[in-house]
Amino acid sequence: MKTSVSILIVLALLMVGSCNEGNIYQHTTSINRNDFKTTQSLIGSVVQFDNELLKPTHLQVFDSLLFTINTREERTIHIFDLKAKRKIGERITAGNGPGEMLQPRIVKVDKESIQIFDIATSTLFEYSMSDFVANPKPIVLRKIKLDKSTASEAYLLGEHLIGAVYNPSYQLNSYNLNGKKVGEYGSYPNSDVVFSDSEKLESYRFSFITNLNDKMLICYNWTDLIDILDKDGHLEKRLHGPEHFISLFKEFHEGDVISANSMKGQTRDAYFSPVSVGNDFFVLYSGKSEDEEGYSILANQIFVFSWKGVPEQILSLDQGVFSITVDEKNKKIYGISDTPEFHIVEFAYK
């Protein structure tokens, strides 16, 4: 009798332990840390500016300029001179008026122009780079209002704009440069876990970028998957790892609202804040469980892949950040930390 009871307990434990292992995906390349060619340990230094940084949520570097996105500020984009370590301007008033934005994100910057996408209005604004830096009220050179709203930023992909959407059937919309929707891209992964639509949308939330030319990147936030798509939306490579987990959510109904909550002990952070850097992309990786002691959103690892999906480097950070930008020319990474208070950290890499 004791033997039978013991067997039943073991079987029950195995069943519980397998709940988070229904993560066998089709058409995947499994990766682990040993697949990366090199590993570097990076020591960060706090960038001290002459002005208080407030609470930046996103950042972008170009040449010697650092742009930060700041919430709950009258002007949402602040510009810093990295050489002089001082703030040189504030741009874009928060609001719904002409030239104003509610959720700006910088999606392209070079010596000629800067493109900013307002998520709240699904509108792309383009400015001359020199005018944007010098003029407190820069002149909009081009404005593209998308006819179908997006769930996050929209990025150029050749002669189209690509934006992420919150839809259980596909992940991305394609728009022409007049803002008209012309296509739908991206298929959610199939595993042996059965999801409702709301559970699937939560379990497979993702961060998204393009290389601005011919490739799209989907980095899943709560399962360690990365999808690389070509310019026509075909899956070129699906990378799975290094921990091979999936986070589970449970659907709930509140009146007419249907959503899903994370299941206790079954949720971990994966990939976020991807950045295109030449022929590679850099992406923060966490792997932390929300239930572990001392949990925070800060990640201490950056994984570097080629746009062909080859694991290149693991950059191990001595302090965690939650958003990054990369200066390819000077081999510098800038990240935002909120511990013990908001600040910018600089890392040098090889």
C-alpha positions as CSV (number, residue, x, y, z in Angstrom):
1,M,0.0,0.0,0.0
2,K,2.8,2.4,0.8
3,T,4.5,1.6,-2.5
4,S,1.2,2.4,-4.4
5,V,0.8,5.7,-2.6
6,S,4.5,6.6,-3.3
7,I,4.0,5.9,-7.0
8,L,0.9,8.1,-7.1
9,I,2.8,11.0,-5.4
10,V,5.7,10.7,-7.9
11,L,3.3,10.7,-10.8
12,A,1.5,13.7,-9.4
13,L,4.8,15.6,-9.0
14,L,5.8,14.7,-12.5
15,M,2.5,16.0,-13.8
16,V,2.9,19.3,-12.0
17,G,6.5,19.6,-13.1
18,S,5.5,19.1,-16.7
19,C,3.0,22.0,-16.8
20,N,5.7,24.5,-17.9
21,E,7.4,22.1,-20.3
22,G,4.9,22.1,-23.1
23,N,7.2,24.0,-25.3
24,I,8.2,21.8,-28.2
25,Y,7.9,24.1,-31.2
26,Q,7.9,23.3,-34.9
27,H,10.6,24.6,-37.3
28,T,13.0,25.7,-34.5
29,T,16.7,25.8,-34.0
30,S,17.5,24.9,-30.4
31,I,20.3,27.0,-28.8
32,N,22.1,27.1,-25.5
33,R,24.8,29.3,-24.1
34,N,27.6,27.1,-25.4
35,D,26.5,28.0,-29.0
36,F,27.7,31.5,-28.6
37,K,31.2,32.1,-30.0
38,T,32.4,34.4,-27.2
39,T,31.4,35.7,-23.8
40,Q,32.4,39.1,-22.4
41,S,32.0,40.5,-18.9
42,L,31.2,44.2,-19.0
43,I,31.6,46.7,-16.2
44,G,29.2,49.6,-16.4
45,S,29.8,53.2,-15.3
46,V,27.0,55.7,-14.4
47,V,26.8,58.6,-16.9
48,Q,26.7,61.8,-14.9
49,F,24.9,64.7,-16.6
50,D,24.5,68.3,-15.5
51,N,20.7,67.9,-15.3
52,E,18.5,65.5,-13.5
53,L,17.5,62.6,-15.8
54,L,14.0,62.2,-14.3
55,K,12.4,58.8,-15.3
56,P,13.5,57.8,-18.9
57,T,11.8,54.7,-20.3
58,H,13.5,54.4,-23.7
59,L,16.7,55.8,-25.2
60,Q,18.5,56.2,-28.5
61,V,22.1,57.0,-29.3
62,F,23.5,58.7,-32.4
63,D,27.1,59.9,-32.7
64,S,27.7,62.0,-29.5
65,L,24.0,62.5,-28.9
66,L,21.8,60.6,-26.5
67,F,18.0,60.9,-26.8
68,T,15.7,59.8,-23.9
69,I,12.0,59.3,-23.8
70,N,10.5,60.6,-20.6
71,T,6.9,60.1,-19.3
72,R,4.9,62.6,-17.4
73,E,7.0,65.5,-18.6
74,E,5.8,68.6,-20.6
75,R,8.5,67.8,-23.2
76,T,8.9,64.1,-23.7
77,I,12.2,63.8,-25.6
78,H,15.4,65.1,-24.0
79,I,18.7,65.5,-25.9
80,F,22.1,65.0,-24.2
81,D,25.6,65.7,-25.4
82,L,27.6,62.7,-24.3
83,K,31.0,64.4,-24.7
84,A,30.0,67.5,-22.7
85,K,27.8,65.4,-20.3
86,R,25.0,68.0,-20.4
87,K,21.5,68.3,-21.6
88,I,21.2,70.5,-24.7
89,G,17.4,70.5,-25.3
90,E,13.9,69.2,-24.8
91,R,11.6,68.4,-27.7
92,I,8.0,67.3,-28.5
93,T,5.3,68.6,-26.2
94,A,3.0,65.9,-24.7
95,G,-0.5,66.2,-26.0
96,N,-2.9,65.8,-28.9
97,G,-2.3,69.1,-30.6
98,P,-0.3,69.8,-33.9
99,G,3.2,68.5,-33.5
100,E,2.5,67.0,-30.1
101,M,2.7,63.3,-29.2
102,L,1.5,61.1,-26.3
103,Q,3.7,57.9,-26.7
104,P,6.7,58.8,-28.9
105,R,9.3,56.3,-29.8
106,I,12.4,57.0,-31.9
107,V,12.4,54.4,-34.7
108,K,15.2,55.7,-37.0
109,V,18.0,58.1,-36.7
110,D,20.9,59.0,-38.9
111,K,22.9,62.2,-39.9
112,E,20.1,63.2,-42.3
113,S,16.9,62.6,-40.4
114,I,15.1,61.3,-37.3
115,Q,11.8,59.4,-37.3
116,I,9.5,59.3,-34.3
117,F,6.4,57.1,-34.1
118,D,3.6,58.1,-31.8
119,I,2.0,54.8,-30.7
120,A,-1.1,56.6,-29.3
121,T,-2.0,58.0,-32.7
122,S,-0.3,55.4,-34.9
123,T,1.5,58.3,-36.7
124,L,5.1,58.5,-38.0
125,F,6.8,62.0,-37.9
126,E,10.1,62.7,-39.7
127,Y,12.4,65.6,-39.1
128,S,15.7,66.9,-40.3
129,M,18.3,65.7,-37.9
130,S,20.0,69.1,-37.7
131,D,16.8,71.0,-37.3
132,F,15.6,68.6,-34.6
133,V,18.8,69.1,-32.5
134,A,19.0,72.9,-33.0
135,N,15.3,74.0,-33.0
136,P,13.1,73.8,-29.9
137,K,10.1,73.5,-32.3
138,P,11.4,71.4,-35.2
139,I,9.5,71.4,-38.5
140,V,7.9,68.1,-39.5
141,L,9.1,67.1,-43.0
142,R,6.9,64.1,-43.4
143,K,3.9,62.7,-41.5
144,I,2.3,59.3,-42.1
145,K,-0.9,58.4,-40.3
146,L,-1.6,54.7,-40.4
147,D,-5.2,53.7,-41.3
148,K,-5.1,50.7,-38.8
149,S,-3.7,51.3,-35.3
150,T,-0.7,49.4,-34.0
151,A,0.1,48.0,-30.6
152,S,3.7,49.4,-30.5
153,E,6.2,51.2,-32.7
154,A,6.1,51.0,-36.5
155,Y,9.4,50.6,-38.4
156,L,10.5,51.1,-42.0
157,L,11.1,48.0,-44.0
158,G,12.3,49.1,-47.4
159,E,9.4,51.0,-48.9
160,H,6.9,49.9,-46.3
161,L,6.1,50.4,-42.6
162,I,5.7,47.4,-40.3
163,G,3.8,47.6,-37.0
164,A,2.9,45.1,-34.3
165,V,-0.7,44.3,-33.6
166,Y,-2.7,42.6,-30.8
167,N,-4.4,39.9,-32.8
168,P,-4.5,36.2,-32.2
169,S,-4.4,35.3,-35.9
170,Y,-1.3,37.3,-36.9
171,Q,1.4,39.6,-35.4
172,L,2.3,42.4,-37.8
173,N,0.6,44.8,-40.2
174,S,2.3,46.1,-43.3
175,Y,1.5,49.6,-44.6
176,N,2.6,51.5,-47.7
177,L,4.1,55.0,-47.2
178,N,0.7,56.6,-47.6
179,G,-0.3,54.8,-44.4
180,K,-2.7,52.3,-46.0
181,K,-2.6,48.7,-44.6
182,V,-1.5,46.4,-47.4
183,G,-0.6,43.1,-45.6
184,E,-0.5,40.9,-42.6
185,Y,2.6,39.0,-41.4
186,G,3.7,36.6,-38.7
187,S,2.4,33.4,-37.2
188,Y,2.3,32.6,-33.5
189,P,4.3,29.5,-32.5
190,N,2.6,26.2,-32.1
191,S,3.5,24.1,-29.1
192,D,1.8,21.2,-27.3
193,V,0.2,23.6,-24.8
194,V,-3.4,24.4,-25.7
195,F,-4.2,28.1,-25.4
196,S,-7.3,30.2,-25.7
197,D,-6.9,33.3,-27.8
198,S,-6.4,35.6,-24.8
199,E,-3.9,33.1,-23.2
200,K,-1.9,32.9,-26.4
201,L,-1.7,36.7,-26.8
202,E,-0.3,37.0,-23.2
203,S,2.1,34.0,-23.3
204,Y,3.5,35.2,-26.7
205,R,3.8,38.9,-26.1
206,F,6.8,40.2,-28.0
207,S,9.1,43.1,-28.8
208,F,9.6,43.9,-32.4
209,I,12.1,45.7,-34.7
210,T,13.2,45.6,-38.3
211,N,16.7,46.1,-39.8
212,L,15.0,48.9,-41.8
213,N,15.7,47.0,-45.0
214,D,14.7,43.4,-45.5
215,K,14.3,41.6,-42.2
216,M,11.9,41.6,-39.2
217,L,12.6,40.4,-35.7
218,I,10.1,39.2,-33.1
219,C,11.6,38.6,-29.6
220,Y,9.1,36.9,-27.2
221,N,9.0,38.5,-23.7
222,W,7.8,35.5,-21.7
223,T,9.1,32.5,-23.6
224,D,12.7,32.2,-24.9
225,L,11.9,32.3,-28.6
226,I,13.2,34.6,-31.3
227,D,11.7,34.7,-34.9
228,I,13.5,36.2,-37.9
229,L,11.3,37.0,-40.9
230,D,12.2,38.1,-44.4
231,K,10.7,41.1,-46.1
232,D,7.7,39.2,-47.3
233,G,6.9,37.9,-43.8
234,H,8.2,34.3,-44.3
235,L,9.9,32.7,-41.2
236,E,13.6,32.4,-41.9
237,K,14.7,31.2,-38.5
238,R,13.1,30.4,-35.1
239,L,15.6,30.3,-32.3
240,H,14.6,28.4,-29.1
241,G,16.6,28.8,-25.9
242,P,18.7,29.0,-23.9
243,E,16.4,27.7,-21.1
244,H,13.6,26.4,-23.3
245,F,10.7,27.6,-21.1
246,I,7.2,29.0,-21.7
247,S,5.2,31.2,-19.4
248,L,1.6,30.2,-18.8
249,F,-1.5,32.4,-18.4
250,K,-5.1,31.6,-17.4
251,E,-8.1,33.2,-19.1
252,F,-10.6,35.1,-17.0
253,H,-13.9,36.9,-17.7
254,E,-14.9,40.2,-16.1
255,G,-18.2,41.3,-17.6
256,D,-17.7,41.6,-21.3
257,V,-13.9,41.8,-20.9
258,I,-11.9,38.6,-21.6
259,S,-8.2,38.6,-20.6
260,A,-5.6,36.3,-19.0
261,N,-3.5,36.5,-15.9
262,S,-0.1,34.9,-15.2
263,M,-0.2,31.6,-13.3
264,K,1.8,31.7,-10.1
265,G,5.2,30.1,-10.4
266,Q,4.8,29.6,-14.2
267,T,6.0,33.0,-15.5
268,R,9.5,34.0,-16.5
269,D,11.0,37.0,-18.3
270,A,12.7,36.3,-21.6
271,Y,13.8,38.7,-24.4
272,F,13.2,42.4,-24.6
273,S,14.6,45.7,-25.9
274,P,16.1,44.4,-29.2
275,V,18.4,46.8,-31.2
276,S,19.6,46.4,-34.8
277,V,23.3,47.0,-35.0
278,G,24.7,46.6,-38.5
279,N,24.7,42.9,-39.5
280,D,23.7,41.9,-35.9
281,F,21.0,42.5,-33.4
282,F,21.5,42.9,-29.6
283,V,18.7,41.9,-27.2
284,L,18.4,41.9,-23.4
285,Y,17.7,38.5,-21.9
286,S,16.5,37.9,-18.3
287,G,15.3,34.3,-17.6
288,K,14.1,35.5,-14.1
289,S,10.9,34.2,-12.5
290,E,8.5,36.8,-11.1
291,D,8.2,34.6,-8.0
292,E,11.9,34.4,-7.1
293,E,13.2,36.4,-4.2
294,G,14.6,39.8,-5.1
295,Y,13.0,39.8,-8.6
296,S,13.3,42.9,-10.7
297,I,12.8,43.8,-14.4
298,L,16.5,44.6,-14.7
299,A,18.4,42.2,-17.0
300,N,22.1,41.4,-16.7
301,Q,22.7,39.7,-20.0
302,I,22.7,40.9,-23.6
303,F,22.7,38.3,-26.4
304,V,24.1,39.2,-29.7
305,F,23.0,37.3,-32.9
306,S,23.6,37.9,-36.6
307,W,20.6,38.8,-38.6
308,K,21.0,35.3,-40.1
309,G,20.3,33.9,-36.6
310,V,23.8,32.8,-35.7
311,P,24.6,33.2,-31.9
312,E,27.6,35.5,-31.7
313,Q,28.2,36.8,-28.2
314,I,26.9,36.9,-24.6
315,L,27.6,40.2,-22.9
316,S,27.4,39.7,-19.1
317,L,26.6,43.0,-17.3
318,D,27.7,43.8,-13.8
319,Q,24.5,45.7,-13.2
320,G,21.0,45.3,-14.7
321,V,19.2,47.5,-17.1
322,F,15.7,47.4,-18.7
323,S,16.3,49.3,-22.0
324,I,19.3,49.6,-24.2
325,T,20.7,51.4,-27.2
326,V,24.0,50.6,-29.0
327,D,26.7,52.9,-30.4
328,E,28.3,50.6,-33.0
329,K,31.0,53.1,-34.1
330,N,32.4,53.6,-30.6
331,K,31.5,50.2,-29.2
332,K,29.4,51.5,-26.4
333,I,26.1,50.3,-24.9
334,Y,23.8,52.6,-22.9
335,G,21.2,51.2,-20.7
336,I,18.5,52.5,-18.2
337,S,18.4,51.4,-14.6
338,D,15.8,52.4,-12.0
339,T,17.8,51.1,-9.0
340,P,18.3,52.7,-6.6
341,E,16.9,55.6,-8.8
342,F,16.8,56.2,-12.5
343,H,20.1,56.6,-14.2
344,I,22.0,55.8,-17.4
345,V,24.7,53.2,-17.5
346,E,27.5,53.0,-20.1
347,F,29.2,49.8,-21.1
348,A,32.2,49.4,-23.5
349,Y,32.3,46.1,-25.5
350,K,34.6,44.6,-28.0
